[in-house]
Amino acid sequence: MNHGYSADKDAVLARLKKVEGQVRGIARMVDDDTYCIDILTQVSAATRALENVALLLLDDHLDHCVRHAAIQGGPEADEKIAEASAAIARLVRS
């Protein structure tokens, strides 16, 4: 099955690897007893990077999965719209 992010898979993976590196760096900072504010700055940067990945995935989901379901109509369309709405709500609350 093709997912909405299939066309952007390499970009998504590259961004996630960058976040992974940021998190490893944060762990090293804690291990090295780095100043709290400096660690918090890096946590904020990693959080923004993850949010950007989430927005890319959401955009791809809306453009591919939701659009396709809306064209088909019926219960699948309702389900995909509800899924997207719930995903947006989770992102807003996080």
N, C-alpha and C positions, 0 to 999 in steps of 0.2 A: 504494500500500500504506500502511495506517495503522500507524505505529509506536507503541510503548507511551507515548512521551512526547508524542504529538500533542495531548492535552488540556492538557498543561503547557508546550507549545512557547513561548508568550509569556514564561512565568516563566523557562524555561531560557535563552532569548535575553537576557532582562533581566539575569540573573545573569552570563552570559558577557560582556555589555557592561560590567558593573561590573568584572569581572576584567580585561578589556581596559584599562579606565581605570586600574586599580591598577597594571598592568604598565607602562603608559606613564608613570605617576607614578614608579615605581621607576627607570625609565630616566632620567628627568629628575633624580632624586636622585643617580644615579651621575654623570651629566653635570655636576651642580653640586657634585660632591665632598662629598656629605653623609656624615656620620659613619656608619661601617660598621654599628654596632649598630642605628641608625635604619633603614637599608636592610634589614637582616636582619629587623627587626620587620615591615616592609611585605611582604617576601617571604613570611614566615610567614602573614600575613593573606591574601595572594593564594592561597597554597597551600590554606589552609582553605576559601576561597571556591570554588576548583576542586574540592576534595574534596566540598563540599556539592552542587555540580552533578552530580558523579559519583554520589553517593548518590541524588539525585533520579532520575537516569536509570536507575540500577540498580533502584530501587524500582518505577518505571514498567515496566521490562522484566520484572521478576518478576511484577508484577500483571497485565500484559497478555500479553506474548509467551509467557512460561513457563507461565502459567496456561492459556492457550488451547491450547498444545501438550500440556500434561499431560492436559487433557480429551480431546483427540484420541487421545492415546496413540501407541504405536509408536515408530519410529526418530526422528521429529521431536521427540517429547518428550525422548528421550534426548539428542538434539543440543542442544536448548535448555537443558536442565539442565547439560550439560557446558559450554556457552558461559557460562552464568551463573556456574558454579563457577570457570571460568578468569578471568572478569572480576573476581570477588571476590578471587581470589588476586592478581591484578595490583594491585588497590587496596590490599590489605593490605601488599604488598611495597613500594609506592611511598611 
